[in-house]
Amino acid sequence: MKLKSRKKITLLVVIAALGISIVGCSNNNETEKTKKEKVQQTESTDTKITSTKDDYTYDNNEYLTSISWLEKNMKDNKNLIIVDARSDKDYAKGHIPGAINITWQALAKMDGKAGDKDWGTLQDAEALSKILSDLGISKDSQVVVYANKDAWGEDGRVVWSLKRAGIDSRMLNGGFDLWSSEKKETNKDVPEIKKAEIKIDEITPDMNITTDDLKKEYDGLKIIDTREKDEYEGATKFGEARGGHLPNAINITFNQLYNEDGTLKTTDEIEKIMDNAGLKKDDNIITYCTGGIRSAHMALALKNAGYEKVRNYDSSFYEWAADESNEVVK
């Protein structure tokens, strides 16, 4: 009898132990499952961008102007000049009243072909003085520039160019897309330009880097390729001499900093994108693209978010790839 009792007790202990083990495994699996769900939830939250024009905070600062500010100032501000940086064809179809049409090419050196030394870079002080005088822009001007969100950030390139010449200029947050979706007034009238007198003494170098300086400083820089992923990986869609990207460049497309309505994302959102890419505010950052347009836009967006040590490589991939001595990575 005692032997049978002992056997029963042993059997019960074994069953109990197995039960605990099964429950323990079940709990561990549940824990792992919960962890995975939490991670997926976090990732989902991180990738969803919910900000819209209703919560951006860039009413009128050094880099951006809101539609509401422009509406209030476009009739009575005598120093205000509105610039449509889109193509002449888009401008002709309709534009913000009073806007003049200035493409980024009008302010750049366009002799020769893409890839030639200094092609597409900003004009020198003497040439730019004449160009801006003919466009009616003086040192007293307040210039607001807009473009389309699905283009290349031409508004950023024009503002970047004007700022280097010492002109008070900023992008219209949301651009023509938001202006149109808000049913604001447009027309096809071409305003008469009154010539101005402006003498630019210096093109400031602090927002730009040349190919020579890029090579000298390379090891101490964080480089952002603002082009699309296929371009970064080797696609040559715009006449580039070679495909690929600069060594160690990080691919962050310039339009990742936009909301769906064309406004710029909040500073917190931009910081998150940069943090995820391993970029900090005290890094020496260089932006580049194909011809320095998309990268100029990102440079301004980053400066607006507090990344002060950012420069645009306006010679960009055209010039870099054209020189066989420069390394290109795929």
C-alpha positions in Angstrom: 0.0 0.0 0.0 2.8 2.3 1.0 4.6 1.6 -2.3 1.4 2.4 -4.3 0.9 5.7 -2.3 4.5 6.7 -3.0 4.0 6.0 -6.7 0.8 8.1 -6.8 2.6 11.0 -5.0 5.6 10.8 -7.5 3.2 10.8 -10.4 1.4 13.8 -9.1 4.6 15.7 -8.6 5.7 14.9 -12.1 2.4 16.1 -13.5 2.5 19.3 -11.5 6.1 20.0 -12.6 5.0 19.5 -16.2 2.1 21.8 -15.7 4.3 24.5 -14.3 6.7 24.0 -17.2 3.9 24.3 -19.8 2.5 27.4 -18.1 6.0 28.8 -17.9 6.5 28.3 -21.6 3.1 29.7 -22.4 3.9 32.8 -20.3 7.3 33.2 -22.0 5.7 32.9 -25.4 3.0 35.4 -24.5 5.7 37.8 -23.2 7.7 37.5 -26.5 4.5 38.0 -28.4 3.6 41.0 -26.4 7.1 42.4 -26.9 6.9 42.0 -30.6 3.5 43.7 -30.7 4.8 46.6 -28.7 7.8 46.9 -31.1 5.5 46.8 -34.1 3.2 49.3 -32.5 6.2 51.7 -31.9 7.4 51.2 -35.4 4.0 51.9 -36.8 3.6 55.1 -34.7 7.1 56.2 -35.7 6.4 55.9 -39.4 3.0 57.6 -39.3 3.2 61.3 -39.8 0.0 63.1 -38.7 1.0 66.7 -38.7 -0.8 69.0 -41.1 -1.0 72.7 -41.8 -3.1 73.1 -38.7 -0.2 72.4 -36.3 2.9 73.7 -38.0 4.6 76.6 -36.2 6.3 78.4 -39.0 4.1 81.5 -39.4 6.9 83.9 -40.5 10.5 83.3 -39.6 13.9 83.4 -41.2 13.2 80.5 -43.6 9.4 80.1 -43.9 6.3 82.2 -44.3 2.7 81.0 -43.9 -0.1 81.5 -46.3 -2.0 83.6 -43.7 1.0 85.9 -43.3 1.3 86.3 -47.1 -2.3 87.1 -47.5 -2.1 89.8 -44.8 1.0 91.4 -46.4 0.6 91.0 -50.1 -1.3 94.2 -50.7 0.2 96.7 -48.3 3.8 95.6 -47.8 5.7 97.7 -50.4 8.9 95.8 -49.9 7.3 92.4 -50.5 8.2 90.5 -53.7 6.4 87.2 -54.4 8.4 84.8 -56.5 7.0 81.8 -58.4 9.9 79.4 -58.8 8.1 76.9 -61.0 8.5 76.6 -64.8 7.3 79.3 -67.0 4.7 76.9 -68.4 3.2 76.3 -64.9 3.4 80.0 -64.1 1.5 80.9 -67.3 -1.4 78.5 -66.3 -2.0 80.5 -63.1 -0.1 81.9 -60.1 -0.5 83.9 -56.9 -1.5 87.5 -57.8 1.5 89.8 -58.1 4.1 87.0 -58.4 7.0 87.2 -60.8 8.5 84.1 -62.3 12.1 83.3 -61.4 13.5 79.8 -61.9 16.7 78.7 -60.1 18.5 78.6 -63.4 18.1 82.4 -63.7 20.5 82.8 -60.8 23.0 80.1 -61.7 25.9 79.6 -64.1 24.4 77.6 -67.0 27.2 77.8 -69.6 28.4 74.5 -70.8 26.8 71.3 -69.8 25.9 69.4 -66.6 29.0 68.0 -65.0 31.3 70.8 -66.2 33.2 72.6 -63.5 30.9 75.0 -61.6 27.9 74.3 -63.9 24.7 75.1 -62.1 26.4 76.9 -59.2 25.4 80.3 -58.0 26.5 83.4 -60.1 29.2 85.6 -58.7 28.4 88.9 -56.9 28.8 91.1 -60.0 26.6 89.0 -62.2 24.0 88.5 -59.5 23.8 92.2 -58.8 22.7 92.8 -62.4 20.3 89.9 -62.4 18.6 90.9 -59.2 18.5 94.6 -60.2 16.7 93.6 -63.4 14.2 91.5 -61.4 13.4 94.5 -59.2 15.0 93.0 -56.0 16.8 95.3 -53.7 18.4 95.0 -50.3 15.2 96.3 -48.8 13.1 93.6 -50.4 11.2 90.9 -48.5 11.0 88.0 -50.9 8.6 85.1 -50.5 9.2 82.1 -52.9 6.9 79.2 -53.7 6.9 76.1 -55.9 5.2 72.7 -56.1 5.6 70.0 -53.5 6.0 67.3 -56.2 8.9 69.0 -57.9 12.5 69.4 -56.8 12.3 72.0 -54.1 13.0 74.9 -56.5 11.7 77.3 -53.9 14.4 76.2 -51.5 17.1 76.6 -54.2 16.0 80.1 -55.0 15.7 81.1 -51.3 19.2 79.6 -50.7 20.6 81.6 -53.6 19.0 84.9 -52.4 20.2 84.4 -48.8 23.7 83.9 -50.0 23.4 87.3 -51.6 22.2 88.8 -48.4 18.5 89.1 -49.4 15.7 88.6 -46.9 13.9 85.6 -48.4 11.9 82.7 -47.2 9.8 79.8 -48.6 6.0 79.8 -48.6 5.1 76.9 -46.4 2.8 74.6 -48.4 3.7 76.3 -51.6 1.3 76.6 -54.6 -0.3 73.3 -53.8 -1.6 74.4 -50.4 -2.5 77.9 -51.8 -4.6 76.2 -54.5 -6.2 73.6 -52.2 -7.3 76.5 -49.9 -9.1 78.0 -52.9 -7.0 81.2 -52.7 -7.0 83.7 -55.5 -4.9 83.1 -58.6 -4.6 84.8 -61.9 -2.6 84.8 -65.1 -1.5 88.5 -65.1 2.2 89.2 -65.5 3.1 92.1 -63.3 5.4 94.9 -64.6 8.8 94.7 -63.0 10.4 97.9 -61.8 14.1 97.7 -61.9 16.0 98.2 -58.7 19.5 99.2 -57.8 21.5 96.6 -55.8 25.2 96.0 -55.4 26.1 92.7 -53.8 29.5 92.9 -52.2 29.9 89.2 -51.3 28.3 85.8 -51.8 28.4 84.3 -48.4 30.2 80.9 -48.3 28.8 79.6 -45.0 25.8 77.9 -46.7 27.7 76.1 -49.4 30.7 73.9 -50.0 32.8 73.4 -53.2 34.1 70.1 -54.5 37.7 71.0 -53.4 36.7 71.9 -49.9 34.4 68.8 -49.7 37.5 66.6 -50.4 39.6 68.4 -47.8 37.0 68.1 -45.1 35.5 64.8 -46.0 36.5 62.7 -43.0 34.8 65.2 -40.6 31.5 65.4 -42.4 28.2 63.7 -42.4 26.9 63.6 -45.9 23.2 63.3 -46.9 22.2 62.2 -50.4 18.7 63.8 -50.8 17.9 62.0 -54.1 15.5 59.1 -54.6 16.6 55.6 -53.5 17.0 54.4 -57.1 19.4 57.3 -57.8 21.3 56.6 -54.7 21.7 52.9 -55.7 22.9 53.8 -59.2 20.2 54.9 -61.5 21.3 57.6 -64.0 18.1 59.4 -65.0 19.3 63.0 -65.6 22.5 62.6 -67.7 24.9 61.9 -64.8 28.3 60.6 -65.9 28.1 57.7 -63.5 25.6 56.1 -61.2 25.8 55.7 -57.4 26.5 57.9 -54.5 29.3 59.6 -52.5 31.2 57.3 -50.1 29.5 57.0 -46.7 26.6 59.2 -47.8 23.3 58.6 -46.0 20.1 58.5 -48.2 17.4 60.8 -46.9 15.1 62.0 -49.7 14.4 65.7 -49.3 10.6 65.2 -49.5 10.7 63.0 -46.4 10.6 66.4 -44.5 7.2 67.3 -46.1 3.7 66.6 -44.9 1.1 65.4 -47.4 -0.2 69.0 -47.7 3.2 70.3 -48.8 4.0 72.0 -45.5 7.2 71.3 -43.6 7.2 68.8 -40.8 7.6 70.0 -37.3 11.0 70.3 -35.7 10.4 67.3 -33.5 9.5 65.2 -36.5 12.6 66.3 -38.4 14.8 65.6 -35.4 13.4 62.1 -35.2 14.2 61.5 -38.9 17.7 62.7 -38.3 18.2 60.8 -35.1 17.1 57.6 -36.8 19.8 58.2 -39.5 22.4 58.8 -36.8 22.7 62.6 -37.3 23.0 65.1 -34.5 22.6 68.9 -34.4 26.3 69.5 -33.8 27.4 67.4 -36.8 29.0 69.1 -39.8 26.3 68.1 -42.4 26.6 68.4 -46.2 23.5 67.9 -48.4 23.7 67.1 -52.1 21.5 65.9 -55.0 21.9 65.9 -58.7 22.4 69.6 -59.3 22.1 71.2 -55.8 18.3 71.9 -55.9 16.7 69.3 -53.7 19.7 69.5 -51.4 19.4 73.3 -51.1 15.8 72.8 -49.9 16.8 70.2 -47.3 19.7 72.5 -46.1 17.1 75.2 -45.3 14.7 72.8 -43.7 17.5 71.5 -41.5 18.6 75.0 -40.6 15.0 75.9 -39.7 15.0 72.8 -37.4 18.2 74.0 -35.6 20.9 72.2 -37.5 23.2 75.2 -37.9 26.2 73.5 -39.3 24.7 72.4 -42.6 25.9 73.3 -46.1 24.6 72.6 -49.6 27.0 71.1 -52.1 25.6 72.9 -55.1 27.9 71.3 -57.7 26.5 68.0 -56.4 26.6 64.7 -58.1 26.8 66.1 -61.6 30.3 67.5 -61.0 31.4 64.7 -58.6 30.5 61.9 -60.9 32.1 63.6 -64.0 35.5 63.5 -62.4 36.8 59.9 -62.7 39.2 60.5 -59.8 36.2 60.9 -57.4 35.0 57.6 -55.8 31.4 56.6 -56.4 29.7 53.8 -54.5 26.7 51.7 -55.5 
